[in-house]
Amino acid sequence: MKLWQISMVIAISLATCISYGDSTIPKVSADYINNEIMKAIENGSSVNFTGYIIEGDLDITRRYIPQKKISSKIIIANCQILGKVNFRKWIFEKDFSFFNTSITKEASFYSVQFNEAADFRDTKFLGGANFDKSIFLNRTDFGHAQFNVKSTFQAAQFVEVAFFGGADFDVASNAAKFETTRFEEDAIFGHANFPSGPYFQAATFFKNASFDYAHFGEESSFRGALFNGIANFDHAKINDTMVLSDIQLADNLNLTYMQIHRIDIKNVRFNNKSKIFLDESEFDKLVADWNSIKPHLNYDRNVYSVLFDNFRKQGDYSSADDCYYELRANDKLSKNIFLDFVYGYGVKPQKALFACLALVAIFGLIYWIFYNSNIIQAFYLSLLIFVSHFSFDSKIRGGWIYLFLFENILSLLFLAFLIASLVR
């Protein structure tokens, strides 16, 4: 056969494959696979179906098996399951894989125990997924998995690293639910997408929790969660509200380079060494107890400036003033020891009052030692000069009149600082 004839045959074959689409993919009934799994339970053989269209429901829960244990490796990869998946309350003692498989209807893995690796990479749960109360005893991979309709992992337990990097929780109006879930090793949700927001309320992260570059659409809640390791939200984007109130933080909270609409970090229980990093983040509103977060903030001039404006917009002037004071006191360019002492950069009236009393006390002490041996009269004289336009006695001799004038001038200056700090 000539070269052009061979090329023609290849072209016609390719065109035929394209025109028939999925007709080139082998099909198998779900009942057949259910029977194969039952056989595997009996003889311990592996189950491996790769590249099939599976018609019907994968459901072995109706079969009577006393212990509900499968000691065989289960691999269903690159498949399309045109039905439901129901493995609730089963125990898989060997590796389990649904790699790159799409499930058109609901998938239930409720209260399932995976003793070895659980591989759900690139799996598409088009009808939703239920992993409530499931236990993952070995490495777990949901990398780039897609969850539609709903996804629930409530009260689930991950003993080894839980990887959800790049997962898409596009669950319409239903939030991804991880309430009371336990992550005993690192929980990795980097680049994950939560259009309807996740609920991690009362979840426990025993090691690091990473949500870097994740996208949070609607309200996201971590209320009451426990973070024993670093809580990392670096470069995350939050379109609505993120609730981090009532969490317990044993390590650092990294909120750097984030885009935040609103974030709530009230009533956080910090470890003494915990730090909050907000560098280069943009947020419309941050709700927090200033006195609670202040000892744990990593100082940054831009961060403190943004926090100052944030508290003023909320009408929390006490926190705004305290934040401004910390900004000036820690900034090398604007730090001024005198302005700090006399009125706390205009936001500490108590400092201005103390400065006035200190002025009276210092001059009263001078008058007592060098001018009037009666201590009460000496301090009264200093106070009189400070609070009034003192009419100097013509009998006053020497340089004392200049010292009185000097105190009188200083008193006007210190009173001006006091008034400025009160009316600010």
C-alpha positions in Angstrom: 0.0 0.0 0.0 1.3 3.4 -0.9 2.0 6.1 1.6 -0.9 8.3 0.6 -3.3 5.3 0.9 -2.0 4.6 4.5 -2.5 8.3 5.4 -6.1 8.1 4.0 -6.9 5.1 6.1 -5.6 6.7 9.3 -7.5 9.9 8.6 -10.8 8.0 8.0 -10.2 6.0 11.2 -9.7 9.2 13.3 -12.7 10.8 11.8 -14.8 7.8 12.6 -13.6 7.9 16.3 -14.4 11.6 16.6 -17.8 11.3 15.0 -18.9 8.5 17.3 -17.6 10.3 20.4 -18.0 8.2 23.5 -19.1 5.2 21.5 -15.5 4.2 21.4 -15.3 3.9 25.2 -16.3 0.5 26.5 -19.4 0.2 28.6 -20.1 -2.0 31.6 -23.1 -2.3 33.8 -22.8 -1.2 37.5 -24.4 -4.6 38.5 -21.4 -6.4 36.9 -19.0 -4.3 39.0 -21.1 -4.8 42.1 -20.8 -8.6 41.6 -17.0 -8.3 41.0 -16.6 -6.5 44.3 -18.6 -9.2 46.0 -16.3 -11.9 44.5 -13.3 -9.8 45.6 -14.6 -9.9 49.2 -14.7 -13.7 49.0 -11.4 -14.4 47.3 -9.3 -11.3 48.0 -8.7 -10.4 44.4 -8.3 -6.8 43.2 -11.0 -4.8 41.4 -9.7 -2.7 38.6 -11.9 -0.9 36.0 -10.1 1.8 34.0 -11.6 3.8 31.1 -15.2 2.6 31.2 -18.7 4.1 31.0 -20.5 2.5 34.0 -24.2 2.3 33.6 -26.3 2.2 36.7 -25.7 2.5 40.5 -22.6 1.3 42.2 -24.2 0.1 45.4 -23.1 -2.8 47.6 -24.9 -1.7 50.8 -27.9 -3.9 50.0 -25.7 -7.1 49.9 -25.6 -9.0 53.2 -22.1 -9.0 54.4 -21.7 -9.5 58.2 -18.5 -7.4 58.7 -18.8 -5.1 55.7 -15.0 -5.2 55.1 -13.3 -5.3 51.8 -9.7 -6.6 51.9 -9.1 -6.0 48.2 -7.6 -3.0 46.3 -10.4 -1.1 44.5 -9.4 1.0 41.5 -12.1 2.7 39.3 -10.2 5.2 37.2 -10.9 7.4 34.2 -14.5 6.2 34.3 -17.9 7.8 33.9 -20.5 6.5 36.3 -24.0 7.1 35.1 -25.7 6.6 38.4 -25.2 6.8 42.1 -22.4 5.5 44.3 -23.2 4.1 47.7 -20.5 2.5 49.9 -21.8 3.9 53.2 -20.4 2.2 56.4 -18.0 -0.1 54.6 -14.4 -0.6 55.6 -11.7 -0.6 52.8 -8.6 -2.3 54.1 -6.5 -1.7 50.9 -6.0 1.2 48.6 -9.1 2.8 47.2 -9.1 4.9 44.0 -11.7 6.8 42.0 -9.0 8.8 40.1 -10.3 11.1 37.4 -13.8 9.5 37.5 -17.1 11.4 37.1 -20.2 10.5 39.1 -23.4 11.9 37.7 -25.6 11.3 40.8 -25.0 11.4 44.5 -22.0 9.6 45.9 -22.3 8.4 49.5 -19.3 7.4 51.5 -21.0 8.1 54.8 -19.2 6.6 57.8 -16.7 4.8 55.5 -13.3 3.8 56.8 -10.3 3.9 54.5 -7.4 2.0 56.1 -4.9 2.7 53.2 -4.6 5.4 50.6 -7.8 7.1 49.4 -7.3 8.6 45.9 -10.0 11.0 44.6 -7.8 13.2 42.4 -9.7 14.9 39.6 -12.9 13.1 40.6 -16.1 14.9 39.6 -18.9 14.6 42.1 -21.6 16.0 39.8 -24.5 14.9 42.1 -22.9 15.8 45.4 -20.8 13.9 47.9 -21.3 12.8 51.4 -18.2 11.8 53.5 -19.8 12.6 56.9 -18.2 10.6 59.8 -15.7 8.9 57.4 -12.3 8.0 58.7 -9.2 8.3 56.5 -6.3 6.4 58.2 -3.7 7.0 55.5 -2.9 9.6 52.9 -5.9 11.2 51.3 -5.9 13.1 48.0 -8.8 15.1 46.7 -6.5 17.3 44.5 -8.5 19.2 41.8 -11.6 17.2 42.7 -14.9 18.9 41.7 -17.9 19.0 44.0 -21.3 20.0 42.6 -24.7 20.3 44.4 -23.3 19.6 47.8 -20.2 18.3 49.7 -20.2 17.3 53.3 -17.3 16.1 55.4 -18.9 16.7 58.8 -17.3 14.9 61.7 -14.9 13.2 59.3 -11.4 12.3 60.6 -8.2 12.6 58.6 -5.3 10.8 60.4 -2.6 11.5 57.7 -2.2 14.5 55.4 -5.4 15.7 53.8 -4.8 17.2 50.4 -7.5 19.3 48.7 -5.3 21.5 46.7 -7.1 23.0 43.7 -10.4 21.4 44.6 -13.5 23.1 43.3 -16.4 23.2 45.8 -18.8 24.6 43.2 -21.9 23.6 45.2 -24.4 26.2 44.1 -26.0 27.7 47.2 -24.8 25.0 49.5 -21.6 25.6 51.5 -18.9 22.9 51.7 -19.3 21.5 55.2 -16.4 20.5 57.4 -17.9 21.1 60.8 -16.3 19.3 63.7 -13.9 17.6 61.3 -10.5 16.5 62.6 -7.3 17.0 60.7 -4.5 15.2 62.6 -1.8 16.1 60.1 -1.5 19.0 57.6 -4.7 20.1 55.9 -3.9 21.5 52.5 -6.6 23.6 50.7 -4.2 25.7 48.6 -5.8 27.2 45.4 -9.2 25.6 46.4 -12.4 27.3 45.3 -15.3 27.9 47.6 -17.9 29.9 45.7 -20.6 29.4 48.4 -18.1 29.5 51.2 -17.0 26.6 53.5 -18.1 25.9 57.1 -15.2 24.7 59.2 -17.0 25.5 62.5 -15.5 23.7 65.5 -13.0 21.9 63.2 -9.7 20.8 64.7 -6.4 21.3 62.9 -3.7 19.5 64.8 -1.0 20.5 62.4 -0.8 23.3 59.8 -3.8 24.4 57.9 -3.1 25.9 54.5 -5.6 27.9 52.5 -3.1 29.9 50.4 -4.4 31.4 47.2 -7.9 29.9 48.0 -11.0 31.8 46.8 -13.9 32.2 49.2 -17.2 33.5 47.6 -20.0 33.8 50.1 -19.6 33.8 53.9 -17.0 31.4 55.2 -17.0 30.3 58.9 -14.2 28.9 61.0 -16.0 29.9 64.2 -14.7 27.9 67.2 -12.1 26.0 65.2 -8.8 24.9 66.9 -5.6 25.6 65.1 -2.6 23.8 66.7 -0.3 24.7 63.8 0.0 27.6 61.4 -3.2 28.9 59.9 -2.1 30.1 56.5 -4.4 32.2 54.3 -1.7 33.9 52.3 -2.9 35.5 49.0 -6.5 34.2 49.6 -9.4 36.2 48.2 -12.6 36.7 50.2 -15.6 38.2 48.4 -17.9 38.2 51.5 -17.3 37.7 55.2 -14.7 35.4 56.8 -15.5 34.5 60.4 -12.5 33.6 62.5 -14.1 34.5 65.8 -13.9 32.3 68.9 -11.0 30.3 67.3 -8.1 28.9 69.4 -4.7 29.7 67.9 -1.6 27.9 69.1 0.7 29.2 66.3 0.7 32.1 63.8 -2.2 33.4 61.8 -1.0 34.4 58.3 -3.4 36.8 56.5 -0.8 38.4 54.2 -1.5 39.6 50.7 -5.2 38.9 51.0 -8.2 40.6 49.4 -10.9 40.7 52.0 -14.3 42.2 52.1 -14.9 41.7 55.8 -13.1 39.5 58.4 -14.2 38.9 62.0 -11.4 37.9 64.4 -13.1 38.7 67.7 -12.7 36.6 70.9 -9.7 34.7 69.6 -7.8 32.7 72.2 -4.1 33.2 71.4 -1.0 31.4 72.5 1.5 33.8 74.1 3.8 33.3 71.1 1.2 33.5 68.4 1.6 36.3 65.8 -0.9 37.8 63.3 0.6 38.8 59.9 -1.5 41.2 57.8 1.2 42.6 55.6 0.1 43.9 52.2 -3.5 42.8 52.8 -6.5 44.8 51.6 -9.7 44.7 53.5 -12.9 46.8 53.6 -13.7 45.9 57.2 -11.9 44.1 60.0 -13.8 43.4 63.2 -11.5 42.7 66.2 -10.8 43.4 69.8 -7.9 45.7 69.5 -6.5 45.0 73.0 -6.7 41.3 72.2 -4.9 41.3 68.9 -2.4 44.1 69.7 0.2 41.9 71.5 0.2 39.5 68.6 0.4 41.8 65.7 3.6 41.8 63.7 4.4 45.6 63.4 4.2 47.0 59.9 3.6 50.8 59.3 1.2 50.2 56.4 -0.8 47.6 58.4 -1.2 49.9 61.3 -2.3 52.8 59.1 -4.9 50.6 57.5 -6.1 49.4 60.9 -6.3 53.0 62.2 -8.6 53.9 59.3 -10.6 50.7 59.8 -11.4 51.4 63.4 -12.3 55.0 62.7 -14.7 54.0 60.0 -16.4 51.6 62.5 -16.7 54.4 65.1 -14.4 52.6 67.4 -12.4 55.7 68.3 -10.7 54.2 71.4 -9.2 51.4 69.3 -8.3 53.8 66.5 -6.5 56.2 69.0 -4.6 53.3 70.5 -3.6 52.0 67.1 -2.4 55.5 66.0 -0.3 55.7 69.2 1.3 52.4 68.5 1.9 53.5 64.9 3.7 56.7 66.0 5.5 55.1 68.9 7.0 52.3 66.8 7.8 54.3 63.7 11.4 55.4 63.5 10.6 58.3 61.2 7.8 59.9 63.3 8.8 58.8 66.8 9.2 61.8 69.1 9.9 61.3 72.8 8.8 64.8 73.9 5.4 64.5 72.0 4.9 61.1 73.4 5.5 62.3 77.0 3.4 65.5 76.9 0.3 64.1 75.2 0.8 60.7 73.7 0.8 62.1 70.1 -2.5 63.7 70.8 -4.5 60.5 71.7 -3.5 59.9 75.3 -5.1 62.6 77.5 -3.9 60.8 80.6 -0.3 61.3 79.5 -1.0 65.1 79.0 -2.6 65.3 82.5 0.4 63.4 84.0 2.8 65.8 82.2 1.0 68.8 83.7 1.2 67.3 87.2 4.8 66.4 86.7 5.6 70.0 85.7 3.9 71.4 88.9 5.8 68.8 91.0 9.2 69.6 89.5 8.9 73.3 90.0 7.3 72.9 93.4 10.4 70.8 94.4 12.7 73.5 93.1 10.9 76.2 95.0 10.9 74.1 98.2 14.7 73.4 98.1 15.9 76.9 96.9 13.1 79.4 97.5 10.7 78.5 100.3 11.4 76.1 103.1 7.7 75.4 103.6 6.9 72.5 101.3 3.1 73.2 101.2 3.7 76.9 100.3 6.3 75.9 97.7 4.0 73.5 95.8 1.0 75.9 96.2 3.1 78.5 94.5 4.0 76.2 91.6 0.3 75.3 91.2 -0.7 78.9 91.3 1.8 79.9 88.6 0.6 76.9 86.5 -3.2 77.6 86.6 -3.3 81.4 86.6 -1.8 84.5 85.2 0.3 85.0 88.3 0.8 88.7 89.4 4.4 88.8 90.4 5.3 90.6 93.7 7.7 93.5 93.2 9.6 92.2 96.2 10.7 89.2 94.3 14.4 89.6 93.6 17.1 88.0 91.5 16.4 85.5 88.8 13.4 84.0 90.5 11.0 86.1 88.4 12.4 84.6 85.3 12.0 81.1 86.6 8.3 81.9 87.5 7.8 83.3 83.9 9.4 80.1 82.5 7.0 77.9 84.4 4.1 80.1 83.4 5.0 79.7 79.7 5.5 76.0 80.0 2.1 75.7 81.7 0.4 77.4 78.8 2.1 74.9 76.4 1.3 71.9 78.5 -2.3 73.0 78.9 -2.6 73.4 75.2 -1.4 69.8 74.8 -4.0 68.7 77.3 -6.8 70.5 75.6 -5.7 69.2 72.2 -5.7 65.6 73.4 -9.2 66.0 75.0 -10.9 67.5 72.0 -9.3 65.4 69.3 
